[in-house]
Amino acid sequence: MQKEEITQTLAQTVVALSDFSSSGMVYAPKHGRSMPSIDALNEIMSNLRSIIFPGYYGKSRINTENLSYYIGVSIDRTFYLLSEQIARGICFAQIENETTNCELNDKMARDITVSFFKLLPEIRESLILDVKSTYNGDPAANSYGAIIYSYPGLKATMNYRIASTLLQLKVPLIPRIITEMAHSETGIDINPGAQIGNSFTMDHGTGIVIGETCIIGNFVKLYQGVTLGAKSFPLDKDGNPIKGVARHPIVEDNVVIYAQATILGTITVGEGSVIGGNVWVTNNVAKNSKILQPAARDVSFNNGLGT
């Protein structure tokens, strides 16, 4: 192909890709504010992990003499990073508003960030309970530190508790990005809209899905591959799903759900129940129940055929 043909082909491609007749497929807001930065949010989460569990995350060597200084410097840096990203998230939610005042959004973002840092000690206390519950329920765990530093379930829970707090403070977009970052890192998908109690454990963790309107009590333990999902969605007159309605399970206190169990719909799993592996549950489960699949059969094989 000649140089002129290549140039013409590329020019035609530019024209074709510049035609955004479908609204929402290009981010070109009138207010001119950029999208939230994934790099900045990664730094924010790294900083928050190191603030919550100093010494386990971050690059600095921590001791009792420099701990307060380290936390102070980290909080100062993270405050301004988070405030900027929240402001971008607010502006993103106002993309169609021609009169968006980004300076006003900056002030709102700073106020929200102050509120978030006031709640950070409570987030840490919840995570400490999660660590202790994981340690007490896992014979393979030989220290709290091993859980904090290496367990994917705890990392996903950290992101969730931070994201959930931001969502409760009415921050748009950012909470979902934070939980999706954990999804990419750990394979665990928790919607920030879910409500999860204290002393929560995800053992192994990979493949767990927790939906937006799910409510989970205290001392609940999930194993890998568990889905707490929706069975169906109510539709509007145009056939589109109605947003924000309850559609996920309620899991009460002291419930254990084993690997690959699928629990769907607005049902309740009663306190103290055990849900066995690979079961499909779409009805309410009474308190202290045990829901198990039929026992596996011992099958003999002859010439490749089971009997």
Buried (B, 14 or more C-beta within 10 A) or exposed (E): EEEEEEEEEEEEEEEEEEEEEEEEEEEEBEBEBEBBBEEBBBBBBBBBBBBBBBBBBBEBEBEEEEEEEBBEEBBEEBBEBBBBBBBBBBBBBBBEEEEBEBEEBBEBBBEBBEBBBEBBEEBBEBBBBBBBBBBEBBEEBEEBBBBBBEBBBBBBBBBBBBBBBBBBBEBBBBBBBBBBBBBEBBBBBBBBBBBBBBBBBBBBBBBBBBBBBBBBBBBBBBBBBBBBBBBEEEEEEEEEEEEEEBBBBBBBBBBBBBBBBBBBBBBBBBBBBBBBBEBEBEEBBEBEBEBEEEEEEEEEEEEEEEE
